[in-house]
Amino acid sequence: MSATLAYVLGVLVLVVGIALSVALHELGHMLPAKAFGVKVTEYFIGFGPRLWSVHRGGTEYGVKAVWLGGYVRLLGMLPPARPGHPDRPGSMVAQAREESLAELGPDEQHRAFYRLSVPRKLVVMAGGILTNLVLGVVLLAVALGVVGQPGYTATVATVAQCVTSDPSADCASTDPLSPARSAGLEPGDRLLTWAGDPLASWAEVQSAIAAHGAGPQEVVVERGGQRLTLTVTAVEVERSVYDEAGRPVTGEDGAPLTRPRAYVGISPALGTVRVPADEVAGQVAGAVGQTLKAIASLPVGVYHAVLAGLGTQERSQDGPVSLVGVGRIAGEVSSAGTGTGRVPLSVRLYSMISLLGSLNLALFAFNLVPLLPLDGGHVAGACWEGLRRTWARATGRPDPGHVDTARMLPVGQVVAGLLVVLAVVLVWVDLVAPL
């Protein structure tokens, strides 16, 4: 497969993954709404021209041309104007109320969303948000605990030909064969045990070699589906000491410090290493926390992204990206499996699954913002309605009725406009200053 075709395939996988995530998000709204008797007239993936649809049970299910979201249409989202507080005739709020209730017949008024109890409203509106949270958590848990994080594995990538005093020097005719070469280790061998110690990662291989030191040790490897037992005799060599940043450590005289260590002559293959089950939950929880923090600091992130687009600072790897940027990442992940230096399939699979998981967590966190037209705005309205009614009961006052969310529609329009501007700005940044 060519790099271009692989790139396009990665983008398509991302698009389908986002479409499925959106479909499940909308199902999280629709299923409880139908169960509570709300009239649901449309369930669509995408926007724009209708590509396909079918009517079932009073609902039109379908797909539209632009896969940048989706929607489910619940009738009666906005309550009628309160007595004594009429809308201005012809105003946006008045028209929105009329459209919200227009398709409900005289005998269907009880099926309006606004007539639901507060707990049921919360279940319906939070259903989509929680669906994305569950999807994000499951996808990240699969990426970490089933596929594994990218890392160096216990599989041999290369076998050194000889033992030299200088690791960067070529072999001379007088240099002895490396312990790995003498023992018959080959590239592709998967190290299973070293002197009886089980091995699952390159870090464990290094620890086992260091723990048992120089001298002969039995090593069990898997080669071509068979297990072989080899005897590897590590030798002691002097090697430079490096600090945590990878810089050579020098002594008081300025000369590089060295220390003896056991040497075998193998290097690891890149792959994935599964995160232990007892650590997966902590890492996933950390990812959720980081996503919430990123949404809370979104204005600051956008500010720095704009500066990067203007060329006044470097683009932050942790800053916000548009769907264009995410698509580029998906394409690069997929095409990394072609050409020289190709990335293993397991690493690319981890990257794609974790990318989709992170997108679902971003959708979850973004929809928590308590402003219309986001789901969090409807959740906030239901919570306020519940607080008002609880306070009225506690103080012996009349029921204040439904919260008039229609009055917040002008704010919702401003928020929607800002979201469009945000999307355009991030697309521009991803084009002029890509990650």
N, C-alpha and C positions, 0 to 999 in steps of 0.2 A: 504493500500500500504506500502510495506517495505521501510526502509530508503535507501537501495541500489537501488531499482527500482526508487524511487523518485529522487535520485541523478542522475542516468542515464537519466531519463526523462528531468531533468533540463539542462543537457549537450546537449541533442538532440534538445531541444527548442532553445538553444543558437546557435547551428550549423545551424539550419534552419533559424533562425533570421539573422545570418551573411550572409548566402547564399542569402536570399531575399534582404538584403541591397546591396550586391555586384551586384545582378541581376539588381536592380534599378539604381545603379551607372553606370553600363555599358549601360543601356537603355538611361541614360542621355547623353552619348556620341553618341550612335547609332541613335537615333531618329532624332536629328538635322542633323547628317551627311547624312542620307538617304534623308532628306528633301532638303538638299543643293546639292544633286546629287552625293555624294561620293559613290564609289563602296565599299560595305561592304560584305565580303565573309563569316565571321564567327562570331557567338555570342555564347559564351560558359560560363557556370558556372562550375568552378573547373578547375583542370589541370590533366594531366596524361592520362590514357586510357579512350577512349570514351565509355560511358555507353549507351547513347541514343542520337539520333539526327534526324532532319528532315529538308529538304530543302524547303524554301518558298521565292519567289521573288528574287532569286539569292543569298540568304544568308542561311547558314547552322546554325540552332539553335540546341543547345544540352546541355548535362550535362556530365561532366567528373568525374573521380573517386575521386579525392582529392579536397575536398571542402575548399580550403584555399585561395580562390580568384576567379577570372574570367577574361575574356578579350573579347574585340570586335576588329576584325581585319579590319582596314580601309586601303585600298590600296593607295599607293602613299604618304605615310607619309613623305618620304624623297625626296627632289628635285634632279634632275640630277646635276652632277658636273657643276660648272660654267665654261664658256668658258675661256680657258687659265689657269685653275686650275684643271687639271685632277687628279683623284685618282691614287694612286700607284696600278698597276695591281695585283689582287689577295689579296689586303688588306681587312681588315674587313669592312672598310667604303665602298669600291667598291662593295663588295659582298652584303652588306646591301642595297645599292641603287638598285642593280639589283633585289634582292628579292622583294623590295618594289614596283617596277614597273612591275615585270614579268607577273602578271596576268591581266594587262590592255592591251587590244588589241589595234591595231592602231586607231580604231575609238572610243576608250574609254579613251584616254589620258586626255580629259577634266574632267574626273571623279576622277582624282587623288586629294588626300586631299591637297597637297601642293599648288594646283592651286586656292584654296579658297581665298577670300579676308580676310584681317586681322580680321575684326569684326566676320566673319563667323567661322574662325579658333578658335577665343576666345569662341564663343558660343558652339562649339563642344567640345573643351577640358575642358572648365569650367563647362559643363553640368553635368558631373559626380560629380565633387567637390560640386557644389551647390545642387545636389540631396541629397548627404549625409548631408549637412547642413540642408536642409529642413526636412529630416527624423529625424535628431537628435533633432531639435527644436520641431517638432510635438510630437515625443515620450516623450520628457521631459515635454512638456506642458500637455499631457494626464496624465502622471504619477503624476504631481503636482496638476493639477486642476480638474482631473476627478477621479483618484484613491485616491490621497491624500498621504501626507507624513506620515511615521510611527510616531506615537505619542500616548499619552494616551487620550482616548476618554471620552465622557460623558456617557459611558455604565459602569454599576457597575460590578466589578469583585468579590469583597468580601464584606461581611457585618460583622462588628465587633460584638461580642457577648455582650460586656459590656463596661463600662467606667472605666478605671484604671488611677491611678496617674502616673504610669510608663507604657508607650506604649509597652515596651517589656515584661511586666509581664503578667502571666496568670490570667484569671478571678477568683476572689474569690467569695464565696457565698454571701458576703455582697455588692459586686459591683453592681451598677444599670445597667439595660439593656442600650445598646447604643441607641441614638436617632433613628438611622436607623433601628435597630431591633424593637424598640417599634412602629415605624411608619409602619412597614410591608414592607420595601424595601427588594428586593431579588437580588441575583446575576443574571446578564443578563438584569436587568431593564435598559432601556435607558432614561436618564434624559432629558426631553424636556424643561421644564421651572422651575425656582426656584424663588418663590415670583413674578412671572410674567416676570422674565428676561429670554429670550431665551438662550438655551445652545447648543453649537456645539462641545466643546472640554473640556478636564479636566481643563485647565487653566480657562475657563469661569465658570465652576462649583466652583472652589476654590474662584474665585473673588466674585461670587454671595453669597457664604456662608459667606465670610469675610465681605461683604458689609452689609448684613442684620443681622449678629451677632446672638447672642443667642435669643431664643424665637421661637414660632410656626410660620411656614411658609408653604404656600401651594406649593406642588411640583407635577408637572405633569410628569408621566413616561409612557413609552410604554412597555407593557409586553404581549408577545404572540400575537402581532398585534392589541392589544386594548390599549386605553389610560385610565389611572387611575389617580385620583387626591388623593394624600396623604398629611397628615399634619405631617411635620417633625419639632420637637422641638429641635433645636441645644442647646447644653450646653456649658458653658465657662470652659475651662481647662487651666492649666499652661503647656506650652510646651517649650522646649529648643529653643534657637535662633541659627540659622546657617548662616554662611557667604556664599558668592557666590560660593566658592569652596566646600561647604558642610561640613565645619569644625565647631564644636560647638564654639560659642562666649562666652568668659569668662569676668568677671568683674575685677576690680582692685584687689580684694582679691583672684582671681584665680578660683572662683566658677562659674559654668556655668550660663549664663544669661537665664532667662525664661520670657515669656510674655503670657498674657491671649489671647486665641483665641477661636473662635466658633468651636465646635467639633460635627461631625455627626456620624462618624464611618463607612465610606465607602472608598474603594480604586478603582481606575479606571482600565478598561481593555485596553490592548494594541490593537491598530488598526491603521487606517489611518485617517488623518484629511486633508480635501481639502484646498489647498492654495487659498485665495481669488483671483478672476479673475484679479484684478488690481495689484496683486503682482507677478503673474506668469511670465509676460514678463521680469520683473527685475531679477528674479531668473534664468530664462533660459539664459538671456544675460550674467549673471555672470558665468554660466557654460561654455558658449562659450568662454568667456575671459580666464577662468582658463585653458581650453583645449589648447588655443593658447599659453598661458604662459608655459604650460607643454611641448609642442612640442619645443618651443624656448629653453627651458632648458633641453632638452632630454639628451645631452651628460653628463651633471652634474648628472641627475637622474640615468643614466646607471652606472656612476662611483660609486655612493653610493650603487646601487643595487649589483654591483660586490663585494664591501666591505662587504655588508651584506651576500652575498653568501660565502665569505671567513671567515665569523664569527667574523669580527672585529668591526661591529656595527649592530644596530637593523635595520630591514627592515622598510622603510618608507611606511606608508599607502598611500601616495600620489605619490609614485614613479611609474615608468613604469612596466608593467606586460606583459607577453607573452599570447598567446592564451591558453596555458596550465593553467596559473593562472586565466584567465578569465573563463575558463571552470570549474575550481575548485569552483570559486565564484558562478557560476550558479548552480552547483550541490549542494552546501551547502545551497543556497537559497531555492531550491526546496525541499531538504530533511528536511529542518527546520519545515516542516508541519507534521512530523511524530514523534512518541514517546512522552515522557513527555516533558512539556514545549514547546509544539508546537507553532509555529508562525502562526498568522492568515493568511488566504489566501490573504486578501487585502494587507498585508505587503509584502508578497512574490511576489505578482503581481506587486506592486510598484517597488520592487528591480529589477525584471527581465526587466520591461519596461525601467526603468532608466538606467540599464546596457546596453541594446541595444541602447538607445539614446546616451549614452556617447561614445559607440564604433563608432557610426556614426559621432559624432562630432570629434572623434580622426582621423577617415579616412579623414574627411573634412580638418582638420588642417594639417595633415601629407602631404596630396597631394598639399598643398600650397607651399611646399618647392620647390624653382625654379631650380630643378636639374632633368635631365633625370635619370631613366626612369619614374619618377613620372609625374603626369599630370601637376604639376606646372612648370616642365621643358619645356613642350610644350607651356604652356601659356606664359612663359617668352620669348620663341623664337618668338611667334606671336607678343608680345608687342614690342620686339626689331625691328622686321621687320616693324611694323607700325611706330615706331619712325624714323627709317632710311628713310622710304619713305616720311614721313611728312617733315623731314628736307631737303630732296632732292627737294621736290616741293617748299618749302619756299625759298631755295637758288638758284632755277633755274637749278639744276643739273639733270642729267639723273636718271631715276628710277634704284636704286641699285639692284632690283630684290628680290627674295626670300632669307630669311635667311637660311644658309646652316646648318641645325641642325644635319646633318650626321656627321659633324666634331666633334660634342660633344659625339658621341657614345662611344669612349674610356672612357670618364668621366662617362658616364652612366653605363658602365660595372663595373667601380670601385664602384660607388654608389650601384649598385645591389649586388656586393660582400659584401659591408659593411652592407647592409640590411640583408643578409643571416647570417653574423656573429652576428649582433645585435639580430636576432631572436633566434639563438642557445644560445647565452649568457643569454638572458632573460628566456629561457626555463630552462637552468641549474639553474639559481637563483630561479625560481619558484619551482624547485624540491628540492633544498637543504635548501632554506630559504623561505618557502611559507608565504604568508600574513595571 
